[in-house]
């Protein structure tokens, strides 16, 4: 297993070479709400409103917040979340069912 110091060096080298305006963002796809890490904030529960995925990403990047979003009730755009669903050969035929399940 690699030492933590090696990852720190890799991060510093990346930062030096590409000079990002914000920190890189790690995204983990969760299957169940019980998988949400402790301390994560949920848009509707913690902020009082739903948001788009890109707003959640921006909030995480600029304010270093841990945001957990599920399609409902947290997101405004369920279609934006469709590509993040588990991939299988007949993914496109699921789109109407996905919309019905998430939008009611």
Backbone as ProteinMPNN parsed JSONL, in Angstrom:
{"seq_chain_A": "XXXXXXXXXXXXXXXXXXXXXXXXXXXXXXXXXXXXXXXXXXXXXXXXXXXXXXXXXXXXXXXXXXXXXXXXXXXXXXXXXXXXXXXXXXXXXXXXXXXXXXXX", "coords_chain_A": {"N_chain_A": [[0.842, -1.181, 0.0], [0.522, 2.233, -0.786], [2.257, 4.979, 0.686], [0.938, 7.684, 2.639], [2.287, 10.089, 2.348], [3.286, 9.96, -0.223], [1.0, 10.33, -1.783], [0.411, 12.934, -1.064], [2.593, 14.274, -2.183], [2.086, 13.739, -4.902], [-0.298, 15.177, -5.19], [0.593, 17.808, -4.698], [2.311, 18.124, -6.871], [0.517, 17.906, -9.034], [-1.067, 20.159, -8.491], [0.829, 22.175, -8.842], [1.417, 21.897, -11.561], [-1.025, 22.135, -13.057], [-2.526, 24.18, -11.942], [-5.215, 24.648, -10.7], [-8.295, 26.433, -10.088], [-9.925, 25.727, -8.031], [-10.151, 23.089, -5.566], [-9.62, 19.646, -6.556], [-12.408, 17.43, -7.054], [-13.857, 14.702, -5.454], [-16.057, 12.101, -6.26], [-18.5, 9.941, -5.094], [-20.561, 7.285, -5.868], [-23.528, 6.377, -4.42], [-25.536, 3.653, -3.282], [-27.575, 3.378, -1.423], [-29.363, 5.342, 0.981], [-28.464, 4.87, 3.505], [-25.791, 4.595, 3.172], [-24.643, 7.059, 3.239], [-22.032, 9.179, 4.225], [-21.112, 10.061, 7.595], [-21.783, 13.318, 8.744], [-22.229, 14.466, 6.304], [-23.929, 16.85, 4.286], [-27.305, 17.396, 3.309], [-29.122, 18.733, 0.613], [-32.027, 19.513, 0.689], [-32.774, 18.893, 3.342], [-30.792, 20.189, 4.963], [-30.307, 22.755, 3.867], [-32.72, 23.67, 3.054], [-33.75, 23.721, 0.484], [-33.998, 22.337, -2.857], [-31.392, 21.375, -5.178], [-29.368, 21.612, -8.186], [-27.169, 19.13, -9.66], [-24.742, 20.326, -10.471], [-24.708, 22.601, -8.864], [-24.389, 21.422, -6.37], [-21.85, 20.289, -6.738], [-20.329, 22.642, -7.07], [-20.691, 23.869, -4.573], [-19.389, 22.027, -2.942], [-16.776, 22.198, -3.955], [-16.036, 24.953, -3.678], [-16.622, 25.658, -1.042], [-15.726, 23.587, 0.444], [-17.493, 21.586, 1.379], [-19.114, 18.571, 2.414], [-21.301, 17.022, 0.478], [-24.271, 15.218, 0.096], [-26.282, 13.821, -2.302], [-29.328, 12.62, -3.461], [-31.538, 11.57, -6.077], [-34.268, 12.142, -5.54], [-35.156, 13.485, -2.504], [-33.494, 15.584, -3.179], [-32.525, 16.71, -5.64], [-33.055, 19.004, -8.351], [-33.079, 18.528, -11.045], [-33.879, 15.693, -12.374], [-33.202, 14.404, -14.788], [-30.523, 15.012, -15.192], [-29.306, 13.329, -13.443], [-29.656, 10.833, -14.514], [-27.55, 9.696, -16.196], [-25.812, 8.873, -14.209], [-26.765, 6.584, -13.154], [-26.549, 3.03, -12.512], [-24.914, 1.314, -15.135], [-26.279, -0.595, -17.758], [-27.014, -2.853, -20.496], [-29.589, -2.21, -21.581], [-30.099, 0.466, -20.898], [-31.293, 2.836, -21.93], [-34.026, 2.264, -22.396], [-34.981, 2.37, -19.868], [-35.325, 5.008, -19.19], [-37.977, 6.348, -19.293], [-39.2, 4.987, -17.135], [-37.442, 5.616, -15.075], [-37.879, 8.392, -14.883], [-40.569, 8.381, -14.118], [-40.372, 7.108, -11.62], [-38.821, 8.935, -10.185], [-39.932, 11.476, -10.529], [-42.576, 11.227, -10.042]], "CA_chain_A": [[0.0, 0.0, 0.0], [1.297, 3.467, -0.89], [2.269, 5.835, 1.875], [0.162, 8.922, 2.499], [3.183, 11.163, 1.899], [3.394, 9.879, -1.683], [-0.197, 10.977, -2.332], [0.568, 14.378, -0.845], [3.536, 14.738, -3.204], [1.374, 13.724, -6.182], [-1.224, 16.298, -5.172], [1.349, 19.055, -4.838], [2.801, 18.184, -8.245], [-0.646, 18.233, -9.876], [-1.43, 21.556, -8.236], [1.855, 23.022, -9.451], [1.381, 21.805, -13.019], [-2.263, 22.556, -13.729], [-3.0, 25.408, -11.292], [-6.671, 24.706, -10.64], [-8.85, 27.519, -9.28], [-10.514, 25.094, -6.849], [-9.607, 21.766, -5.319], [-10.302, 18.56, -7.275], [-13.585, 16.932, -6.359], [-14.074, 13.255, -5.518], [-17.486, 11.781, -6.271], [-18.784, 8.54, -4.805], [-21.956, 6.95, -6.156], [-24.093, 5.586, -3.333], [-26.727, 2.887, -3.648], [-28.622, 3.552, -0.411], [-29.184, 6.503, 1.853], [-27.714, 4.434, 4.692], [-24.368, 4.669, 2.832], [-24.181, 8.452, 3.323], [-21.051, 9.354, 5.304], [-21.486, 10.927, 8.717], [-21.385, 14.71, 8.569], [-22.602, 14.967, 4.975], [-25.102, 17.717, 4.277], [-28.295, 17.117, 2.273], [-29.687, 20.016, 0.207], [-33.353, 19.858, 1.201], [-32.792, 18.795, 4.803], [-29.893, 21.125, 5.646], [-30.347, 24.108, 3.308], [-34.106, 24.06, 2.88], [-34.143, 23.768, -0.92], [-33.374, 21.376, -3.755], [-30.399, 22.004, -6.045], [-28.884, 20.8, -9.299], [-25.887, 18.479, -9.388], [-23.628, 21.263, -10.626], [-24.692, 23.459, -7.679], [-23.793, 20.61, -5.312], [-20.416, 20.213, -7.017], [-19.733, 23.955, -6.805], [-20.699, 24.06, -3.125], [-18.321, 21.179, -2.41], [-15.469, 22.696, -4.37], [-15.702, 26.297, -3.207], [-16.765, 25.795, 0.404], [-15.222, 22.337, 1.041], [-18.578, 20.899, 2.094], [-19.436, 17.207, 2.015], [-22.706, 17.068, 0.06], [-24.86, 13.949, -0.343], [-27.485, 14.108, -3.083], [-30.063, 11.578, -4.153], [-32.41, 12.208, -7.061], [-35.361, 12.73, -4.787], [-35.768, 14.793, -2.716], [-32.455, 16.613, -3.182], [-32.179, 17.313, -6.916], [-34.058, 19.706, -9.142], [-33.048, 18.004, -12.41], [-33.679, 14.246, -12.377], [-32.551, 13.944, -16.022], [-29.079, 15.142, -15.039], [-28.832, 12.197, -12.656], [-29.839, 9.573, -15.231], [-26.285, 9.066, -16.594], [-25.103, 8.359, -13.039], [-27.371, 5.32, -12.756], [-25.736, 1.88, -12.933], [-25.035, 1.055, -16.565], [-26.595, -1.921, -18.256], [-27.245, -2.746, -21.95], [-30.865, -1.6, -21.957], [-30.251, 1.651, -20.053], [-32.176, 3.856, -22.496], [-35.447, 1.95, -22.234], [-35.336, 2.667, -18.488], [-35.511, 6.441, -18.977], [-39.345, 6.707, -18.857], [-39.429, 4.42, -15.813], [-36.639, 6.435, -14.163], [-38.586, 9.665, -14.689], [-41.781, 8.112, -13.351], [-39.98, 6.796, -10.243], [-38.222, 10.076, -9.505], [-40.747, 12.689, -10.636], [-43.931, 10.942, -9.591]], "C_chain_A": [[0.893, 1.252, 0.0], [1.197, 4.277, 0.395], [1.526, 7.137, 1.588], [1.034, 10.051, 1.97], [3.339, 11.15, 0.379], [2.191, 10.548, -2.34], [-0.121, 12.495, -2.168], [1.503, 14.965, -1.906], [2.877, 14.775, -4.581], [0.418, 14.905, -6.273], [-0.532, 17.629, -5.37], [1.863, 19.227, -6.264], [1.668, 18.518, -9.218], [-1.032, 19.702, -9.727], [-0.448, 22.503, -8.906], [1.722, 23.045, -10.969], [0.11, 22.371, -13.653], [-2.932, 23.771, -13.098], [-4.516, 25.569, -11.322], [-7.142, 25.87, -9.767], [-9.497, 26.985, -8.005], [-9.881, 23.721, -6.689], [-10.317, 20.731, -6.186], [-11.421, 17.983, -6.407], [-13.694, 15.427, -6.54], [-15.567, 12.998, -5.42], [-17.647, 10.285, -6.029], [-20.265, 8.299, -5.074], [-22.459, 5.996, -5.08], [-25.339, 4.854, -3.796], [-27.888, 3.15, -2.701], [-28.327, 4.782, 0.441], [-28.426, 6.129, 3.122], [-26.211, 4.471, 4.444], [-23.799, 6.083, 2.939], [-23.202, 8.588, 4.483], [-21.567, 10.301, 6.387], [-20.964, 12.337, 8.474], [-21.729, 15.289, 7.201], [-23.869, 15.811, 5.089], [-25.996, 17.347, 3.09], [-28.964, 18.433, 1.908], [-31.031, 20.357, 0.848], [-33.374, 19.879, 2.725], [-31.992, 19.922, 5.477], [-29.943, 22.56, 5.138], [-31.759, 24.605, 3.068], [-34.566, 24.172, 1.441], [-33.423, 22.67, -1.698], [-32.374, 22.105, -4.639], [-30.016, 21.053, -7.179], [-27.562, 20.15, -8.9], [-24.734, 19.47, -9.462], [-23.566, 22.242, -9.457], [-24.071, 22.713, -6.494], [-22.292, 20.493, -5.486], [-19.73, 21.533, -6.661], [-19.651, 24.224, -5.304], [-19.58, 23.246, -2.479], [-16.953, 21.753, -2.731], [-15.11, 24.019, -3.697], [-15.761, 26.452, -1.698], [-16.308, 24.554, 1.166], [-16.271, 21.623, 1.883], [-18.735, 19.488, 1.542], [-20.932, 17.173, 1.749], [-23.136, 15.675, -0.399], [-26.167, 14.264, -1.046], [-28.051, 12.831, -3.669], [-31.045, 12.273, -5.07], [-33.582, 12.875, -6.374], [-35.036, 12.552, -3.328], [-34.768, 15.898, -2.999], [-32.256, 17.35, -4.5], [-33.361, 17.943, -7.626], [-34.173, 19.073, -10.522], [-32.827, 16.491, -12.418], [-33.013, 13.722, -13.648], [-31.037, 14.04, -15.929], [-28.504, 13.959, -14.28], [-28.918, 10.885, -13.413], [-28.517, 8.939, -15.655], [-25.504, 8.483, -15.417], [-25.696, 7.055, -12.532], [-26.462, 4.17, -13.197], [-25.995, 1.551, -14.404], [-25.394, -0.4, -16.839], [-27.017, -1.778, -19.71], [-28.538, -2.05, -22.347], [-31.134, -0.315, -21.162], [-31.263, 2.65, -20.616], [-33.654, 3.528, -22.332], [-35.909, 2.241, -20.82], [-35.648, 4.141, -18.257], [-36.942, 6.809, -18.592], [-39.664, 6.188, -17.456], [-38.678, 5.223, -14.753], [-37.351, 7.748, -13.868], [-39.846, 9.471, -13.861], [-41.452, 7.868, -11.877], [-39.498, 8.043, -9.495], [-39.097, 11.331, -9.515], [-42.198, 12.463, -10.222], [-44.932, 10.798, -10.643]], "O_chain_A": [[1.898, 1.305, 0.709], [0.182, 4.254, 1.09], [1.491, 7.621, 0.457], [0.552, 10.891, 1.21], [3.504, 12.202, -0.239], [2.34, 11.252, -3.339], [-0.547, 13.242, -3.049], [1.23, 16.031, -2.459], [3.077, 15.721, -5.342], [0.331, 15.561, -7.311], [-1.009, 18.48, -6.12], [1.855, 20.333, -6.804], [1.85, 19.329, -10.126], [-1.289, 20.394, -10.712], [-0.849, 23.518, -9.474], [1.895, 24.092, -11.593], [0.183, 23.026, -14.693], [-3.844, 24.337, -13.701], [-5.034, 26.522, -11.904], [-6.46, 26.248, -8.814], [-9.606, 27.705, -7.013], [-9.164, 23.25, -7.571], [-11.489, 20.908, -6.52], [-11.37, 18.049, -5.179], [-13.629, 14.931, -7.665], [-16.259, 13.601, -4.6], [-17.002, 9.467, -6.685], [-21.12, 9.024, -4.565], [-21.878, 4.933, -4.861], [-26.108, 5.372, -4.607], [-29.047, 3.147, -3.116], [-27.177, 5.194, 0.591], [-27.808, 6.99, 3.748], [-25.429, 4.389, 5.392], [-22.599, 6.282, 2.75], [-23.499, 8.164, 5.6], [-22.35, 11.213, 6.122], [-19.824, 12.517, 8.045], [-21.538, 16.483, 6.969], [-24.759, 15.518, 5.887], [-25.507, 17.026, 2.007], [-29.342, 19.19, 2.803], [-31.152, 21.4, 1.491], [-33.938, 20.794, 3.326], [-32.457, 20.531, 6.44], [-29.654, 23.49, 5.891], [-31.985, 25.803, 2.898], [-35.664, 24.667, 1.187], [-32.393, 22.148, -1.27], [-32.485, 23.315, -4.834], [-30.301, 19.856, -7.134], [-26.919, 20.561, -7.934], [-23.845, 19.456, -8.61], [-22.476, 22.677, -9.087], [-23.321, 23.295, -5.711], [-21.539, 20.584, -4.516], [-18.675, 21.539, -6.027], [-18.649, 24.751, -4.821], [-18.903, 23.728, -1.571], [-16.071, 21.789, -1.872], [-13.995, 24.18, -3.2], [-15.044, 27.273, -1.127], [-16.475, 24.471, 2.382], [-15.973, 21.119, 2.966], [-18.518, 19.243, 0.356], [-21.738, 17.279, 2.674], [-22.444, 15.033, -1.189], [-27.056, 14.892, -0.471], [-27.334, 12.054, -4.3], [-31.358, 13.447, -4.867], [-33.855, 14.053, -6.607], [-34.643, 11.445, -2.96], [-35.16, 17.064, -3.054], [-31.853, 18.513, -4.488], [-34.499, 17.487, -7.519], [-35.253, 19.079, -11.113], [-31.68, 16.049, -12.466], [-32.328, 12.701, -13.601], [-30.333, 13.228, -16.53], [-27.333, 13.622, -14.455], [-28.307, 9.902, -12.993], [-28.362, 7.729, -15.489], [-24.608, 7.666, -15.629], [-25.182, 6.477, -11.574], [-25.693, 4.316, -14.147], [-27.139, 1.514, -14.856], [-24.86, -1.314, -16.21], [-27.354, -0.671, -20.131], [-28.57, -1.359, -23.366], [-32.278, -0.045, -20.795], [-32.018, 3.252, -19.852], [-34.462, 4.438, -22.146], [-37.111, 2.352, -20.582], [-36.191, 4.488, -17.208], [-37.115, 7.541, -17.618], [-40.326, 6.874, -16.676], [-39.204, 5.482, -13.671], [-37.416, 8.169, -12.713], [-40.161, 10.294, -13.001], [-42.155, 8.354, -10.991], [-39.747, 8.181, -8.297], [-39.009, 12.156, -8.605], [-42.958, 13.42, -10.072], [-46.103, 10.557, -10.351]]}, "name": "protein", "num_of_chains": 1, "seq": "XXXXXXXXXXXXXXXXXXXXXXXXXXXXXXXXXXXXXXXXXXXXXXXXXXXXXXXXXXXXXXXXXXXXXXXXXXXXXXXXXXXXXXXXXXXXXXXXXXXXXXXX"}
